[in-house]
Every structure is written in structure tokens, then in C-alpha cells.
Amino acid sequence: MSLRGLAGSVVVAGAMLVGAAVAPAAHAATWCGGTPAAADRMPDAVGGNQYHVVYAVPSDGVDRFADRASGIVSDLAFVDRWWRLQDATRTPRFDVLDVACDSELGRLDLSSIRLALPASAFVRPDTRTTQLRSALSLVAPNAGKAILVYYESPIPLDGDICGQGGNGAAAAGAPGFAAVYIAPNLYGSPGCGTVGGADYMAIVAAHELVHSLGALPSGAPHPCPGDDGHPCDSQSDVLFSGGYCCLFDRQLDYGRDDYYGHSGAWWDTRNSLWLVHLDRPRFPLVVRLAGDVGESSVDSDVPGIACPTGCSVPYDADAAVTLTANAGIGRELVRWEGDCAGVNCTVQMGAPRSVTAVFARQKFRLAVVVRGKGLVSSQPRGLIACPRKCVTAFAYGTPVTLTARPAPHMRFAGWRGDCSGPGRCTVEEDAQVTARFVRKK
């Protein structure tokens, strides 16, 4: 089949590609995710930077999620197996759910979303990824989650482009973006192949994932003439723009000298944070909430921990995870305990780790000044008995009512500060008040 390429994309012209090569012991996988959601579902079953996968249709498209879900899972399972055959120590890390399933990729947290724009808005290749990234920006807002979208168009796409990928997930650590396009070609047939058969669509997924990891980097020795986004040293390279079916006939960086596992000084996608290190153990990070918790929570900078729902997640042994305590209304973080101590918490995952965030009722400060002869007391009784000047802390949410009692031959002239007038003074937050007593006339 005759093929042509565009930077950052795989392109096929004409009819559907059909190939004879099949994945070793290839078999279809079943999606076990249940009812799909439009956004990232929590908690995560794994920790670390990961790809969140989305199925998207335009506003005027037919939603075929039920037919596509297991095909998407199957192709990504083929990509995972192919990647492990290319490099026994790495594979892309996908966002998976904590559900029972007979395969790891069957647990894929696969979102389904109907876009606000019609199919005509996504026809042009030069604006398509911008439109998709904008539309999907809130599906997985964590910066540690890159998006892989399967976009299904009811109409042909300009150039019959099968996929596009951006290299935002390279050394700088910004999230990447990869897109696979399910669309008819100009002749009405599925010009990029079928989803779920480990054929050309699986190549497209692998190709765009590699682009999203930062390939082809500047400095690579074999860029194509006039197309520095793809290598031209072999058509068997998965990043070659075009070629033939099927995935298990492709190589991850032919010669290992352009973008993966090379010895050069330029960016090596093998070092990406979005790849699992299969040659290192994974250890659980367990988070607990203690004390007066209320609606407090703990989350992590690297995707994974979202406690109280997701409080135990495995991370690669070389991961460094910074935890953030989000105190609920009226609460405050008192301290970290366990494998963190003090106010800040960053955990080095070289072993199983356990951390406890201790919360307490937030305190507010009440300062009382007495001018003249008299006494200020409080309800609840006994918390304040102030003859001159006092400062007391109270648990957040505790209303404190102050009463002014003049000495003999004196009268109460009123409050100043955060209370005013001659009546009682009730406060529930930081306050400073003055009670004025004057001699009776």
C-alpha cells in the first residue's frame, strides 16, 4: 500500500490496510470499566505519571463507545506487549481502575465524552489537535496525566491522517498528547484499519505515544529530509511515517540511535516519566488521615494518592512523591507522622512507605481589652474571665459570647472593635474587642 507522511502524524492514502502479520499469541481483551464517565475516575490503581485514555465523538457524531471500548483495550494491550518485547525494562504506564478483570489493560480508566463542536470543526489537521486538547483539558486535569484520545469522526479528515502526537511529555515533564483517528477515508472505507486487531491502528497508537514522549528529538542523526519529526533510516521503525502492517513487524528505534536507548546527548524517550520501570520493584504508599478530619483530604503531585478514597497505591521504587494535606473547613494540619515528619511531606519510594496526616479543629484568636473597672466573661463559661487584657484561642466553629459586668458604681459603656454597642458580643473567628466601663453619674 502506498503511504505518505506528515510531521507528528501517520498518514494512509486510499483504502483500508490489511496485513498478514499477527501479534504472537494475540487475543482480544475485554474492557471491565463498567459505566464510562466523561472525566478521570478516582482513585487510581497505580501511582506515577500515566496516560489517561479517552474516546471522543463530535456533537453530531454517533457514539460507538460500547463497540469500541474492548477494541481500544485490545490494541493498547498489544502495544504494551510489543513494547515489552522491544524493551523488557519499560512500557507505557496507563491510568487503570481498581476493579477486577482478567487483564491489566482491561482495567483501563477509559473516559467517554461527546464534544461540544461538530465534526466539521476537526477536519483540518493543523487545528485539530488544538481543538481536541482544549476540549479535553478538564477530562484529566492533573499535570501528571497525558491524554491519548481515540477520536471518531463521521466524515473524512483532510489528508486521511490516522493520528497525531505532541512531544510535551519530554524532558521538561509537561503532559503530552496523542490522538488516534477513527474515520472513513475519501472513499467511505476505514482507511486507517480497524480498532482491536493489532493491525495498522495499533501501529498508529504506538507511533503517537512515542511522539508524545518527545520523539523525534533535535540531534537525532536520521531525520527524514524536510520532515524532522520522523526517522528515515528504516521503514520498520515504528516512528517512520507510513509503512506497512503490522505492529509486531515494527521496531522501537531501529538501530537504537535516534530516540530510544541511544548513547547520544539529546533527549532519550526511554527516560520518560510516563514509562513504567519493569526492572525495578514497586512499593505501596499508604496514607492515613487521623485526628479531627472533617472533610480533609490528602493528594499527591505524582498521580496516585487521592485520600480518603485512594489511600494505598503502588509506585516505582525510584519515585519521589510529594503529598499535600488539604484541610477541610474549620480544620488544620497539625503534623505528618510515619515516613514524613513536620509540616512538609515528600516520600522517596525505595521501600514500602506509610504516612499519616493528623488534623485538628482550627483555632481562632480572640483578644479582649478592658477599659475602666469591670470584668468580661464568656459563654461557654470559664473560657474567659478578663479583668484587664487577655488573648484566648478557641476551636473553629465555636461561638463565643462575651458579657460585660461593671464593678460597683460603674456602668458598661459599650463594645469597640469587632463588636459594638451595649449588648452582648458573639464572635466565631479572629477578633479583637474592647469593653469600656465608665463611672456612673
N, C-alpha and C positions, 0 to 999 in steps of 0.2 A: 504494500500500500504506500502510495506517495504521501510524504509528510513534510510540513514546513514548520518553522519555529518562530516564536516571539519571545523577547526577553521576559523572564519571570513567568512563562506560560508554556503549556504543551498544546500543540495545535494539530488537528487532523482535518484533512480536506476530503470530502466525498463520503462514501458510505461507511457503515459500521465496520470496525476492525474485528477480525476473527483470527485467533491464533491457536496453534496446536499445543504449545507448552502449558503444562498444568503444574500447580504447586505440589511438591511432594506430599502425599497423603492428604491432599486438600479436601476440606469438607466445609459445608456451610455452618455458620454459627447462628444461634438464636438469641435475640435481644430479650433480656429479663427485666427491663426497667419499668414495666407496668405502664401507668398513665403518664404520658410525656408532659413536661412543663415547658413554659416559654423561657425560663431562666435557669441558671445554675442551681441545682438542688444540693442542699446540705443535709447531713455532714458528708465530707469527702471520706472515701475509704482508704486513700493513700495520701501521703504528705509529699510536698515538693512542687516545683514548677511543672505544669501539666497542660495538655491540650484538652480544651472543652469543645465537644463536637456538637454541631447544630445542623438540623435540617430546616431549610427555609424555602418558602414559596412566596411569590409576589401576591399583591392583593387580588389580582384577577386569575391566579393560578389554581390548579386543582391540587389539594393536599393529598399526597400519596404516602404519608408517613407510615401507615400500617404496612404498606407493601415494601417500603424502602428500609425500614429500621434494621431488620436482620441482615439485609444485603450490605448495608453500611458496616455493621458489626463484622460480617464475614470478611469484607475487603480489608478492614483495619486489622483483623486477626491475621490475615495473610501478610500484610505489611509488617506486623510485629514479628512473625515467624521468619520472613525474608530478611529483616534487619538483623535478627539474632544469628542467622546463617552467615551474613556478611561480617558481623562483629559479635562474637559471643559475649562481649562485656557491656554492650549497650543496646537500648531500644527506646523508642519514644515513650514518655510517660503520659498516659491518658487519664482523664477525670472519670473515675468509676464510683458506683454507688455501693453501699454496704448492704447488698442483697444476695440471696442465694442464687447461684447459677452454675451451670456445668462448664463455663469457661470464663476466663478473666475479662476478655473484651465483651462478653455477653452482659457484663455489669455496667457497661458504658453509660455515663450520665449524658444521654442524648436528648438535647433540647429540640423542641419543635416550635417554629414561630412563623406566623403569617406577617409579611412585611407590609408597611403602610403604603408603599409605592407599587404601581403596576409594572408588568413585565417590560414595557417599553422603556422604563427608566434604567434598566440594567443591560440594555443591548450593547452599548458602546464599551469596548474593553478598556479604554483609557479612563473612564469614570466609574466603571462597575465596582471595583474593589473599594473605592472611596465611599460609594453609596452603601455597600454592604457593611463595611466597617462601622460607618456611622449608625446604621440601623441596628447593628448587633452590639453596640458599645455597652449596653446595660445588661446584656444576657449573662456575662461573667465579668463583673467589674473589677475583680481582683487583678492587680497588675501581674501576678504570677501565673495567670491563666491565658494562654494563647488560644485563638479561635481557629478551628478547622470547620468550615461550613460546606455543606452539600446543598447547593442552590439549584432548585428545579424550575426551569423556565418552560412555559407552554409554547414559546416561539423561538426560532433560531437566534443564535447570538452572532454578532458580527465576527467574521473570521473563523467561525466554528471552534473557538477556543475552549479547550476542555478543562482548564484550571489556571489559577494564578496564585502566586505566593509572594509575600513580602519578607524582607530579612530583618525585621525589627527585633527578633529574638537572638541576635548575635551577641557579641562580647559585652555590649552595654547593658544587656539584661532586660531590655524593653520587650513587651509581649509581641510575638509575631502573628502573622495572619496567613492562612492558607485556604484556598477555595477550590472545590471540585464542582464542575457544572454538569448537571443532568439536563440535556436539552436536545431537541431534534436538530438535525442539520438542514441545510437548504433543500434537501430532497425529502425531508419528513422522516427519515430513519434516524435511530440513535447513533449519531456519528462518532461518539467517543466510546462506544461499547456499552456494556451493561454493568450494573452495580451488583457485586456479590459473587462474581465468578473468578476472581483473581486474574482478570484479563486487563485490558488497557486502562479501565477506570482505577484499578488498584495501582498501576504504574503512575497515573496522574496523582493519586493521593500521596504516594511516596515521594514523587518529584516535587510537589508543592510543599510538603513537610520539610524537605531538605532546603528549599528556598527560604522557608520561614525561619530556619535555623541559622541563616546567614550566608548561604552559598548562592552564587559563586563569589568568593571574596576577592577584593583587589589584591593583586600579587600572584594569583594563581597562574601557572605557566601555560595553560591550554585554552584560553577563551576563544570562542568562535569569532571569526572576522566579522566586525560590525555587530556583534552580539556578545557583549562581555558578561552576560548573565548565565551563559551555558558553556560547558566544555566541549571541545571538538576533537579530542584525541581518540574517542571510540564511540560508536553508536550503541554499544552495550551499556554505557554509563547511564544510570537512572536519571541523571540530570541533563542528558542530551535532549535537545528539543526536537522531539519526533522519534522515529524509530519503529519498532515492531512490538508485537505482543510476545511474551507475557512477562509478568513481574519477575518470575524466578529465572528468567533469562538475563536479567539486568544485574549490574554491579554497582555497588556503593563506592563511587570514586574509582574508576578504572585506573589502575596503577598507583593508587593512594598517593597522589602527588598534587592534587588540586584543592580539595576542600575537606577531606575526611581522613584523619590519621596520617597526615603528611608530616614532613620534618622541616617545613618552611617556617618563616617568622610571621606569616599572615594568619588571619583567623582560621581556626580549625573547628568545624562544626561538631566534631567529636567531643569537644569540651563544653558543649551547651548544657545549661542547667535544666533544659527540657528533656534530657535523656536520663533514663534510669541507669545506675551503675550496677550491672548484674554481677560484677566480680567483687562486690563489697556487700557485707550484710546490711540488713535493715533492722532498726531497733524501734520499739514503741516509745512514743512520747505520751505520757499520761498526765492530764491536767485535772485538778480538783478545785472546787470552789468551797470555801469554808467561812464561818462567821455569820454575820447578818448580811446575807447575799442579796435579798430582794430580787431585782431584775438585772443584776450584774452579769457580766459575761467576760470571756477571755477569747481572743483570736490571735492568729499568727501572721507574720509578714509573708512567710512562705506558705502557700495554700495547704490546708490540712486541719488545723485546730479551729473549731468554732464551738466552743463550750458554753452552755451546758449540753448541747445536742451532740457535738462531735468532740469528745474529750480524750480519746485514745486513738492515735494514728501512727502508723509506721513511717519512718523517714530513713533515707540513705545514711550510712554511717558517717559520711563526710559533711552532712548538712549542718548548718548553723541556723537556728530558729529563734527569732525574737518574738516574745509573747507580749501582748498588750492587754491590760486589765481595763475593762470598760465598766466603771462604777455606775450602778443604777441610780435612779432618782433618790436622793437622800442618803446614798451610801458613798463610802470612800475606801480605796485600797489601803489597808493597814501595812501589809508586808507580803513578800513572797517567802515560801518555805520549800524545803526539799532541795532540788538541784538548782534552785535560784534562791538568792537571799537579798534583802534590802528592797529597794524601790524598782530597779530595772531588772529585766529578765531576758537573757539570751542564752540558749541551751546549745551546747556542742554535742551532736548526736553520735558520740563514739561508743555508746553503750545505752542500755535501756534507761530512760530518764523519767522522773516523776516530780511534778511541780504542783504546789498548792498556792492559790491566791486567796488571802484572808481579807475579808471585807468587814466593815463595821458601819454603824449608823454615823452619818456625817454630823459634825458638831457645828453649832453656830455660836457666835460670841456676843454676849450681852454685857455692856458696860453701863453701870449706874453711878451717878454722881448726886449727892445730897447737898443742897444749899439751904442753910438755916438749920433749926433744931427739929428733927423728926426722924422717922425710920421708914425705909422702903422694904416691904416683904413681898414674897411671891407665892403664887399658887401654880404648880404643886408646892405645898407648904414646906418650908425649911430649906429650899434651894437658895434663896436669897434672904438675908437679914442685914440690910445695908444701912449703917448709920452715917457714913461719910462718902466712901468711894469703894466700889468693888467691881470685879470682872469675873464672869462665870460662863462656862461652856455648857451647852445643852444639846441633846440629841436632836438631829434634824427631824422636823415634823412634830416636835413637842411644843404646843402653845404655852407660853409663859405669861401669866397675868400678874402685873405689879400693882401693889396697893400702897398708897402713901398714908402714913399715920403721923400726924403732927404731935409734937411734945405739948405739955400743958402751956396754956397761954399763947400757943402758936396756931396758925391755920395753914392749910395746904393751898398754895397759890397757883398750882398747875404744873404740867409737864412741858419740857422743851426738848428739842432734838427729834428723835424718831417717833415720839408721841407728843401730843399737845392737848391742851385743855385741862379741865379739873377732874375728869373721870378716871376710870381705871385704864391702865396701859397694857395691851396684849401684843406680844411680838412672837414671830416664828422664824426669824432669820437674823443675821448680824444687825445689831442695833446699838445705839448709844443714846441714853436718855438722862435728863436732869430733872430731879424733883425739887421744887422751890417751896420753902416754908418761910412765912413771914409772921411777925408778931401781930396778935390781934389788936385792933384799935379799941 
